[in-house]
Amino acid sequence: MISKRMFIKPPQPRHRLLGIILLTMLITVCAATADDGYQQITGPCHLAFPKDHGPHPAYRTEWWYYTGNLTDADGHRFGFQLTFFRSALKPPANRGKWPNPASDWRTDQIYLAHAALTDIDDGRHLQAEQTARAALALAGAEQSDATTTIHLNTWQAVIKPNGHHLMADTMNFSFDLNLTPVKPPVTHGDKGYSRKGRSPEQSSCYYSFTRLDATGHLTVSDKRYTVQGTAWMDHEFSSAPLAPGIAGWDWFSIQLDDQREIMLYLM
């Protein structure tokens, strides 16, 4: 399975809207200072589950990132991707200062989502994107008991102790997938503390589900397929500006037949 972080690539015409928004987010992060009021990461994250599957609104940026490979009973091959991004509009110290009465329209979080489907055998790549404020139930990430739900309009990822459920429907394709972890989550770096630069705060909290069994259905051009395969999930959050001269990173992962996985990224 191979994937590349789409938000660091130069925006192409069909990705223009989301590309502009994500580029703006990246520029904002790069221009930020380490003491701008957002919570900082400077050492081991000590991630605990299921709590840390949920949102971390005190940090500037966060994403839940799913990719996978699927086949139907006839061997028809597909690749899929579903990602939810959360971006804080203001640091915790500046929240709660609006005059009363409070409004349901007000929020300090914005959510972006990107879904893609590659029909490998027919040579088609389809993608769609959405953006919404975390107000009026348009988007958000919530936890109830041991369940985390990340949603934007009708798209959603639901994380439960026994599996993940993904749903996305667009004008050209849709998928409804159940993902069952084969292995527990893996924390990267030092207990989830993943360095992205020389200074301690140039880092993120980062973990992955490196192998999930996938089953479900997808629809392309009004044709429905029953599929199965494997998937990968990343969850990462940070407030850090990137180091000077760093524009982003390329990311690569592979799932081997002997049940090992390899992941690397190049800043």
C-alpha positions, 0 to 999 in steps of 0.5 A: 500500500502506497500513499502520499500526504496530499496536502503538501503537494502543489494544488492541482486544478481539481484539488484547487479549493481544498488545496488552497485551504490546506496551503493556507493552514500550512502557511499559518502553521509555518508562520506561527511561533512556539508560544502563540497560545496553543498547547505544545508537544515537547516530549513523550505523548504517553498516548492512551486508548481509546481516549486519544482516538478522539480530538485534541482541540488545544492543539492547532492541527490534527488529522485522521488518515485512512488508506487501503487496497481492496478487491472484489470477488472477481479480482477487480482492484481498488484503492481508497482514501478518507481523511478528516482534518481539524484546524483550530481557529484560535488558541485555548487562551483566546476562547470563551471571550465572545459576549453572551448570549452564546450562539450555536453558530460560533466555533473555534474549529474548522474541519476539512475532509478528502475522499478518493477512490482509484479504480486500478483496473479501469484506470480511473481516479476519483476524488471529492472534498468538503469543508465545514465549521464545527457548528450546528452539527455540520462537522466535529469529533466527539467521544461517547464511552469508548466510541469516537466519531469524526464526521463532516456532513454525511461522511464519517469515521467511527472508531470502536474498540473492535473496529472502525467504520468508514462512510463517504458518499459523493456524486461519482462514488461512495464506500461503506467499509468496516475495518478490523485491527489485526494489530494494536496501534503503534506509537511512533518515536518516543511513546508517540513523540515524533520529531519533525525538526531540531527544536523539541516543539517541532514535533507531533503526537503520532500513532498508526494502525498499520494493518486493518482487515477491510470488508464492505461495499463501494459504488462507482458509476452506479455499479456496486462492488462487494470488496475486501482488503487491507487498510492503514490508519494514521492519527496525528496532532501538533501545534508546531511550526515546521523548521525553516526551509521545510515545506512538508514531507513525503510519506510511504508505507507498505504492508508485506505478505509476511505480516510486517509493515514498513513506514517512512517519511522524508521531510 
